Amino acid sequence: MGYIVNVDVGGTFTDFYVGKDNQSITTKTPTTHYDLSVGFLRGLEECASKEEITLENFLKDTEVIKYCTTLGTNTLLELSGPRLGLITTRGFEDTIFIGRGRQWADGLPLADIQDITNIDKPIPLIPRRLVVGVNERIDYKGAIITPLKKEEVLDKISYLVDNGVRGFVVSLLWSFVNPAHERQIKDIIEEVFPEVYLGNMPVILSSDISPKEGEYTRTMTAVVNAYIHQGFAEQMSYLCAELMDKGYTKPIMMVDNLGGCSKLSRTKVARTHGGGPVSGLSGAATLCRQIGMPNVAFTDVGGTSYDVGVVAEGAVSYYDLYPTIGRWRTQLTTMQVTSIGAGGGSIAWINTLLGNRLEVGPKSAGSLPGPACYDLGGEEPSVSDADCVLGYLNPDYFNAGKMRLNKEKALAVMRKISDKLTWDEVTTALMIKRVIDAKMGQEVFKEIALKGYEPSEFIYMACGGAGATHCCGIANRAEMANIIIPPSASVSGAYGAYTLDILHTYEMSRHIRMFDYATGTFLTDYDSFNSVVRELQDQATKDIVLEGFSGKDAVYKLELEMRYGRQWRYTSVESPLLMIKSEKEVRRVCDRFTEEFSKLYGAEAAYPEGGIEVETLRLMVTLKLPHTSPVKFPLEATAPPKDSFKGQREAFWEKLNAFKPTDLYQWELLKPGNTIRGPAIIEAEGTTAVIEPDWTFKIDEYLNGIVTMKVKE
Amino acid sequence: MPGGIDPTISLRLHPEPPTPEELENMKDIDPTEAGIFLHKLYTITSEGNEILIKLGASTGCRWGDTAAAIYTASGDSSVCAAGLYFHSVLGSTDVKYIMKHWFNEPSVGVKPGDAFFANTPFYRGTHPPDMAIYSPVFFKGKLVCWIGAIVHSGECGACEPGGMPSGSRSMYDEGIQIPPMKIAENYVLKEDIVNYMNHVTRDPRAMTLDIKARMACLRVVEKRLMPVIEKVSPEYVIGALRYIIQATGDAVRKRIGGWNDGTFSSSQFVDAVGILPRLMKASCTLEKKDEHLYFNFDGTSPEVLDRVANSPGVGVIGVNAVYLLGHLFHDIPHNSGVFEPMSFKMPVGSMANASRESPKAGCAYVHEACSLVVQNILNQLIYATNPDRVECPGNRGFDTTSYGGINQYGDPFADAGAEMNGIGFGARSNRDGVNVAGAYFAPMTSEPGEIESLESGLPFLYLYRGFHKDSCGHGMYRGGVGMDYAIQIHDSSVISIGSWGFGSLITNSEGLFGGYGVPALPYISIHDNNLKEMQQNSDDKIPGSARELYESGAIKGEYRWRGYPAVADPAKEGDLIAGGTGGGGAYGDPLNRDSLAIMKDIEEGVISHWVARNVYKIVYDEKALEVDEEKTRKLRDKERADRKKRGQKYPDFEKGWLKKKPSEEVLEFYGDWPIKKYETFDYFGPWPGVKKIHKGEPVGAGT
């Protein structure tokens, strides 16, 4: 088997994880925003060079490239997408500007949302003058109340074309129940302006992109997709051409935000947003299943971000039903990875209003200038500066020595606030660590608790370049006594991609009353349910063939968004059945919902006698790709080999309330079974693991770092 | 008063004096450690609030009209996660009631696993749909704190559906109004109580789900708190909850200390008393001295004993938490401590401090008017030192529909229109207000919903919903606009629909420094109309906005010009209801508005050409939207000169102005003209020269 190349293009670094025959290569290169192919090819060259072969030979021996990217987000930030026209139902032209009212809050951190005086809505992707309404109306049943008139559509299209639009989005009320009018408009556009004259001007129908209830989120899903599609396609096609020039002829698989991947040609661009963090989460699930750890709090901490995801009972099954892309709320369901902080760049400051309380964040030093110790112009004390002052980070071996840290600068910025607090620099640094560890740990706790689980039953997985540095403090506050640091921690998104199968997801909203509270009867019109499943299956069949598989390779999973009668919000439930054929089976679905609901919120909260409804059906189709099982290495001596010992460095430990000469180790030289008691510092190429007193670090049979808290006597 | 009817509880909104135990336990608390602990408690309430929102059924749950809160053992709000801050703060008085009346009452008592339901306006000060459940948290037999879950439920069994009957003539028309009453014991919900509530309200399923949502919230908050208490000790928790309140008070005090001393006053008018077009006035004078604010509501109109125009004083004060905690003090903890450096003098028998038996269903109108006055005053106060925080009010009309009946599936329903959550916010001192930003009272979470989600459960077919053109105040920086909407009754003929709010006759939200207030709001219904026929024929005259509806007259039928508020009337299939929400006030003279910004407003459908020409006084090509800057400058200069000509010397103006007086009919409930003066007051917080006889319990009326 050849190389499986997995790439995660992040805001600062592009991460690589290459697998072949149970061996792996990892590397990181700076992301080259001006031309992503430069950083990408540079990374591939580094991987080839680690294998001591040429890039051409490396690519020749590559089976597949899986690619996670945030490419589209920049188009939204820079407002550099094409000029689009929106055709919608007359009387509702302002829907995307109203944006469910609180559009101003979408995509903002809590502290900004709480400052109501300074709220503002984002600049729209389509200006109001390029939004037209057509006189038509469909109701909740799909009945046509006001028929569409072709002449009016022609007038509106002419207006938009005259105003220079380069693509159309069509989003009409209730089109997800009855798409007839949307399709009619598309036919009219294609009839009057054939493709040969319009070039590649696309017509995007909201009912095709996301046939789900909610006209704002459905429209924005279509708009965002259309807005970033063109630039994305151009960049990806350029990248493919570069790879072909170097001799690569196999497919590129795009990693999506539901924990799967698909061929570039079968990918909706909006599906790629957030693919990296979700990929990391999926990888965490796979890894922990393989080694028998079913419950995991996956965290990925970088210089500017702190993301959390939950693996429970071996699966990733928590969704964001309305994910925000940039500042835009959409409705293509994604796996839930929550941003809870700003990572190592979080800035510390003194809140004089609240009795000189030391606060950390939410402001961040960002990647540029970054923390003061980066010596790139940062002037505010940050978490990374505190880590530098406390002796946790090695100024000479940051990012495997590719970057030097300036400890003097870190000390200087500590003094900026320590003077006001009557603390010394070290105490200030220690308090910064205490605050960030506590807040992040408490947020992680909440994320688990919200899913109905006990955080203490979870293992804390520390990924990202900065994840392992604070793992003990954060896990402690999250009330978790065990930590896992995978060997691929610093490239978790790329590693996760390695574990992914092909996944296609199809969703459709339909109001189906499974149990009617008034009559006390269960659904008898089974076809109202089954017909939707069949429609989703038909869509899936096309994709399965185009992915180069046959139907028998597909593994189906049906999920339902359900609620009790009169509730507004949904609870996701995996259906025990694909199709329903009897009342008994309807009852099984209802029972499954109440069981899941009770587990999440308590039996007292369940209310089946109030009626049970399905609102959205989600069919997930997985096509398995070949994967290798992790290699289990024999355990060796508990004492680390001598060559892994790098000496000692003074580091400050809260429990000892003092600096202590602390043992340093090189991770890559440790062997399975090696055990190191804290305090200790273990430096790896992509991260630094700080093992606090009362914690013990051990390399397991799979080369993971397992950190365990000493059991209190 | 008989039984447990207690007129003193609602006077205890301010934090209680710290108990000796609290003082002892808070003396060594470090500010940074307290910050960490507060964050922990916040994550707990946040988890509770998310559950509340997710499990509930009323639109209040959807729009985040909720709070999950932790109170001290003596009842002060200390920590909350909320869409609506005043829910948390005003829960204090309910908890204080329980502590005073039930804690030592053998027939009731307070034990682990108990929960108390409450929704009477008499104690918490807001309307009956605001329903709360509170639970005590004990640790090894000791009461450590209280927790609360509050949601605006859509229906309370009043004489009209939706919780706020505009035509109410008595508090006994206003549905269930329950003082703190045990609804769960030993962690089990009392089904007989829930059953009772289901029997006396129109939407039993929503009522039950909302109660279950509150209970689920409380259960999880208690579950999370218990190990925290065990870990840090109950003493630390007791001390920290009080410390947080005191630190909040200190922070507010410190910020106030940075503002200039002075005396400031303002008034706000309400154009409806019940459903009658009558004038009421909210009046307030603020004296700011050192680090304390003294608000005096003398001059406010008297209560009306048989119309919905009244509020308890505690509600008038408590709702200011929205502006204070969401705007001026957004960066400090959100709890009762914000009121520590503030005192309120409330005239007894005024609409802002009404007696128990007067109808309170419309207390929200009084709250809006009085909180507008407070915001206006504070804007004046902070302008010299913090102009960047000066902000015109968002629309405060509280205008929306209320309805009930049988929906398209044959299910009963009753609730209030989500459009209330689509008001325009006010202009800032440096930029425009936000169009359709949310609800004033719950800006962080409120949403007017999506049409499809509304139509999926309600027998409605929206004809249009968009920016409500010209609904903002106009100025150098304009307010954000609200929404216009029209709803056709669809697939049901068993429905009654009315409206809440005010501001259909005169402005309900003013501008600042020459900026205009907002226009009056229309609300009409058109019965027995030809709309269905027009729809079947795809008639291109079907209105796509309020302006088109009113100007074209294309829809034929029986027009009823109703306004906000209106009694819920029967409607049938095909009838059309058309209304709008208002915009925010404007900042600065419209003649100083940038002409390009005006062109953009026109292009975005926010203002009309008429307004551009007549209010902003600009000259431009209406088709190309190109401004003739030179002609505009001249026109504006002329207008400025004309203003001077129209102007009067102040004494002359005052002399003429004081002779003006509305008709006696309009002033029917206004009180003495021009200003009603009172002799007896209730005091909330310390007031110079006023004694208190009990710690934390002011004497009350006439002190």
Interface residues (C-beta under 8 A of the other chain):
Chain A: R90 G91 F92 E93 D94 T95 F97 I98 G99 R100 G101 R102 W104 A105 A111 I113 Q114 D115 I116 T117 N118 I119 D120 K121 P127 R128 R129 G133 N135 E136 R137 D139 Y140 I145 T146 P147 L148 K149 E152 L173 W174 E213 G214 E215 Y216 T217 N351 L353 L354 G355 N356 R357 L358 E359 M431 R434 V435 A438 K439 Q442 E443 F445 K446 A449 L450 E479 H511 R513 Y517 A518 Y564 G565 R566 Q567 W568 R569 T571 Y601 G602 E604 A605 Y607 G610 G611
Chain B: P31 T32 A34 G35 I36 H39 K40 T43 I44 S46 E47 E50 I51 I53 K54 L55 G56 A57 T59 C61 R62 L189 D203 R205 A206 T208 L209 K212 A213 M215 A216 R219 V220 R224 P227 A247 D250 A251 K254 R255 G326 H327 H330 D331 I332 P333 R389 E391 Q408 Y409 G410 D411 F413 N421 G422 F425 R428 R431 V434 N435 V436 A437 G438 A439 P443 M444 T445 S446 E447 P448 G449 E450 I451 E452 S453 E455 S456 G457 L461 Y462 L463 Y464 R465 G466 F467 M483 H490 D491 Q535 Q536 S538 D539 D540 I542 P543 G544 S545 E603 E604 G605
